[in-house]
Amino acid sequence: MQWIKIFSHPDDALNKVKPGTTQLLIVHQKRICLARVGDTFFAIDDKCSHNGESLSKGKINYLGEVVCPWHGYRFQLKTGRESNERSHDLETYPIQQDETGFYIGL
């Protein structure tokens, strides 16, 4: 696994990604949906496995799932699992932060 710095400091992530929102990241030509629930960050494939819509355009629901804006498929941010087992699960990526930056593992 390779750790890629996506923010210079953990505070940058806190300031740019507000609680309950998502942001599209493109890391090594890979589209990743970065989501924040409270002060916890999750990274998941950005492409909905049902019909290909960008999950970073979706919303985070009260269950901590990202909801696809096209057809409402819900993916668990922690595991990438499609909540109703109607579509393939998505890959998730670990997040690590320390005083030197905010990193995603690929």
Order of alpha helices (4+ residues) and beta strands (2+ residues): beta-alpha-beta-beta-beta-beta-beta-beta-beta-beta-beta
